[in-house]
Structure formats: C-alpha cells, structure tokens
C-alpha cells in the first residue's frame, strides 16, 4: 500500500482566483496544478481505473477539512 494525498483549495495568485491541486505520495510532493480556469467545482469525487485488465484496491478513504 502507499499513501496518496490530494489537497484541493481555492486560492488567489497575483490577484487572480484559482484552485490549487497538490498530489503527494508517501510524503513526497509529486505534482501541483494551478487551475486558473476554475475547471473543478465543488461536489463529487471518484476513483477511476483505465485498463480493463487491471485491478485497483482502495482502502481507508478520508475527507478532512483544511486548516
């Protein structure tokens, strides 16, 4: 198993509204995306697996408020 963290928060950068999306795996920041188009709205999230022959196991999903 590995720990996959996804942090999503609204922010302002140089006077522009945006959503900051940060992905961390096992404590190492892997990717950060600044969404100035505000593509991702409040609501649902889902897990997706693309290869029909693969198997994905997910456990202990937590949604926590950000400080």
TORVEXSE-555225 format. One record per residue (C-alpha): residue in three letters; z, y, x; residue number from 1. Coordinates in Angstrom, 1 decimal, padded with zeros to 4 digits. Layout:
<atoms>
ATOM   code        z        y        x   pos
ATOM    Ala        Z        Y        X   NUM
...
</atoms>
This chain:
<atoms>
ATOM   code        z        y        x   pos
ATOM    Unk    000.0    000.0    000.0     1
ATOM    Unk   -000.4    003.6    001.0     2
ATOM    Unk    000.9    006.9   -000.4     3
ATOM    Unk   -001.8    009.1   -001.8     4
ATOM    Unk   -000.6    012.6   -002.9     5
ATOM    Unk   -002.7    015.0   -004.8     6
ATOM    Unk   -001.4    018.6   -005.1     7
ATOM    Unk   -003.2    021.0   -007.5     8
ATOM    Unk   -002.1    024.5   -008.1     9
ATOM    Unk   -003.6    027.8   -009.2    10
ATOM    Unk   -003.6    030.5   -006.5    11
ATOM    Unk   -005.1    033.8   -005.6    12
ATOM    Unk   -007.0    034.3   -002.3    13
ATOM    Unk   -008.3    037.7   -001.3    14
ATOM    Unk   -007.9    038.9   -004.9    15
ATOM    Unk   -009.9    036.0   -006.4    16
ATOM    Unk   -008.4    033.4   -008.8    17
ATOM    Unk   -008.9    029.8   -007.7    18
ATOM    Unk   -007.5    026.3   -007.8    19
ATOM    Unk   -006.2    024.8   -004.6    20
ATOM    Unk   -006.6    021.0   -004.4    21
ATOM    Unk   -004.9    019.2   -001.4    22
ATOM    Unk   -005.1    015.5   -000.7    23
ATOM    Unk   -002.5    013.8    001.6    24
ATOM    Unk   -002.5    010.1    002.6    25
ATOM    Unk    000.6    008.7    004.2    26
ATOM    Unk    001.9    012.2    005.1    27
ATOM    Unk   -001.4    013.3    006.7    28
ATOM    Unk   -003.3    016.1    005.1    29
ATOM    Unk   -006.8    014.8    004.7    30
ATOM    Unk   -008.7    017.3    002.6    31
ATOM    Unk   -008.2    020.7    001.0    32
ATOM    Unk   -010.6    022.2   -001.6    33
ATOM    Unk   -010.6    025.7   -002.9    34
ATOM    Unk   -012.2    025.8   -006.3    35
ATOM    Unk   -013.3    029.4   -007.0    36
ATOM    Unk   -015.4    028.3   -010.0    37
ATOM    Unk   -012.2    027.1   -011.7    38
ATOM    Unk   -014.0    023.8   -012.5    39
ATOM    Unk   -010.9    021.8   -013.0    40
ATOM    Unk   -008.9    022.8   -016.1    41
ATOM    Unk   -005.5    021.8   -017.4    42
ATOM    Unk   -005.4    018.4   -019.1    43
ATOM    Unk   -006.0    014.8   -018.3    44
ATOM    Unk   -006.5    013.0   -015.0    45
ATOM    Unk   -007.9    009.5   -014.5    46
ATOM    Unk   -008.4    006.8   -011.9    47
ATOM    Unk   -011.9    005.7   -011.1    48
ATOM    Unk   -013.4    002.8   -009.1    49
ATOM    Unk   -017.2    002.8   -008.5    50
ATOM    Unk   -018.1   -000.7   -007.1    51
ATOM    Unk   -018.0   -003.3   -010.0    52
ATOM    Unk   -017.2   -006.0   -007.4    53
ATOM    Unk   -014.1   -004.2   -006.0    54
ATOM    Unk   -010.5   -004.4   -007.2    55
ATOM    Unk   -008.1   -001.5   -007.3    56
ATOM    Unk   -004.4   -001.8   -007.7    57
ATOM    Unk   -002.3    001.2   -008.6    58
ATOM    Unk    001.5    001.4   -008.9    59
ATOM    Unk    004.2    004.0   -009.3    60
ATOM    Unk    002.3    007.0   -010.6    61
ATOM    Unk    004.4    010.1   -010.7    62
ATOM    Unk    003.6    013.6   -012.0    63
ATOM    Unk    006.0    016.2   -010.6    64
ATOM    Unk    006.4    019.9   -011.1    65
ATOM    Unk    005.6    022.0   -008.0    66
ATOM    Unk    008.2    024.3   -006.6    67
</atoms>
